[in-house]
Amino acid sequence: MPRSKIAQKQRTLAVKATDDPAYRFDRLYDLLHWEPWIHHAASAVLSRPGSQTDGVDGTTRDYFKDHYDTQMVMLIEQLKRGTYQPLPVRRVHIPKANGKTRPLGIPALRDRIVQEGIRMALDPIYESDFQPYSFGFRKGRCTMDAIAVLMPLANTSMKHYYVIEGDLKSYFDTVNHRILLRLLKKRIADRKLLSLIHRFLRAGVMDDHLFATTREGVPQGGIISPLLANVYLNEFDKWAVQKWQLPQSERRKARSSGQGNYAMVRYADDFVVVSNDGIEGVRQTKAAIKAFLEGELKLTLSEEKTLITHVNKGYDFLGFTVRRVNPEGRWVVHLRPTRKSIQHVKAKIKRLTGRNQTLYDEGTKMMQLNQVVRGWCAYYKHTSLHTDLEAISRYAWHRYHAWLLAKYKGSRKVQLITEKSRTILRRQRWVARTEGIEIHQWLPSPKEFKRSRYYAKGRAGFAHPYLVDDPEHHTPEAFKGPDPAIYRTVRGLDGNRNVPEDWHTRRLKVLKRDGFACIICKDQNDLQVHHKKGLKSWAVKDLETLCRTHHHMAHGFRAGSSSSNGEPDAGKLARPVREEGWENSRIGRCV
């Protein structure tokens, strides 16, 4: 059966879930013993690097591939009869950055295949239920999408000053099974599938040859664990939406009564709540969040990690530090790597260049350093400042230089190394690769590692990953993206009594219709909504999306010069031309 058939089946599930939010799915268990379905799940599991690790049964990937037909026939037969029983997970402890360890459960290879089959069936359904503010463990979303949603909230126009940095204490180990199964029953009516999921949750763990039962939690390392974790915390997302994502009229009433507005972004068990409320209101909100999590979901907030921070002091989220600064009389938002991340990568470089590593040859050591430094730089390449990145580059060079001197201590090559290093240290960017003892460029070049920004796909709404090719369902109501208030910028609307009350809703519709890009130059930066020529109607059909440059030109600005590509230069626009009624209007009134 080709993959398109499986994708079609997933699309059918996604369409049903999107069209009817109350629909309960039955006979999903039959998909698990459908041969094309389970064979595709096996292919996906065996192709991952993690399949090299074995579970409690000792079955390796090589053994499973050598006996693939026999293993799959036995697996399918057990699923058909309903006699399939998951094995306990093998627990290993991996070190964390703070010196502690994180328990990781490694299921048996056959259990991973069955879990992948369950994930393939449930993921299209719950993608229709998940909220736009959730970014962790979801198809088509990454950490930078979450960061890019938070960045505009720190600017001066939005006035979101206080931040609640939320972190759940031992979340994956404290998930209540009874509550989780109750939440799954809202969408899943198949008792066989629910029973199988329950057996996976209660399978137990093997820790150093000792068996322990699991009465709560989902094992970290299981394929369905991230999905089940999102299903569990989706109740928290719904509560936040009902409490904070209010209509524009109610948001205005809240602000007039002295209350603040809130917005949340969640990635797995880490979440951030931004607000323009006062400090007392933010503290009350933190207490309300704690009461809901402890009362409804039986979860505990980590008091040492759940902090209330002002955006000017900066806050950490997903390895980034978001901070608003005023370096030259203008407030800007800087995105930098956290101190912990910098210390962590320096510790890796130090371990790789220690005195006990001198038995490695130059090429192997250079490859190891490249993997660490390039990987770290690739993750943080969208940061506002490159100071930290340059510091890591210099630190890696000095460590590598010291490693070379230690390797060839007492040799004539030390003099050659010293002479080469003096030449390289005169350059702003030292980068090296060894061919024998020659030193050349090896770190990312300035062109490759240029300063850039990441623009979230959430501006146009996150499309359903299983309905991207479906024109009827690819942008349903539940997938409009984050709250429209996140991306609106009000310029000159005060005092204009002709603006409709639902203006921001109309503005969002216009931006979505035009693909969140200027209709003239297709630029996606600083978008504004403009009345079409000769029309003064506020209807959506009579409005169009323009960038700041073309919007100013439409209102009578003269372009002082043009760029090399023929487009007007926004920084060299002249003063506006005085037209009839100009003194009674404002640039940006209709943005």
PyMOL commands that set and color helices and strands:
alter all, ss='L'
color gray80, all
select helices_A, chain A and resi 3-19+29-31+35-46+49-52+61-66+68-81+109-126+143-154+177-184+191-201+225-244+248-256+279-296+339-352+355-357+362-379+387-407+413-425+457-460+477-479+484-487+503-513+540-542+548-554+570-572+582-584
alter helices_A, ss='H'
color red, helices_A
select strands_A, chain A and resi 89-95+101-106+162-167+205-207+210-212+262-267+270-275+307-310+315-317+320-325+332-337+434-435+438-439+527-531+543-547+557-559+573-576
alter strands_A, ss='S'
color yellow, strands_A
deselect
rebuild
show_as cartoon
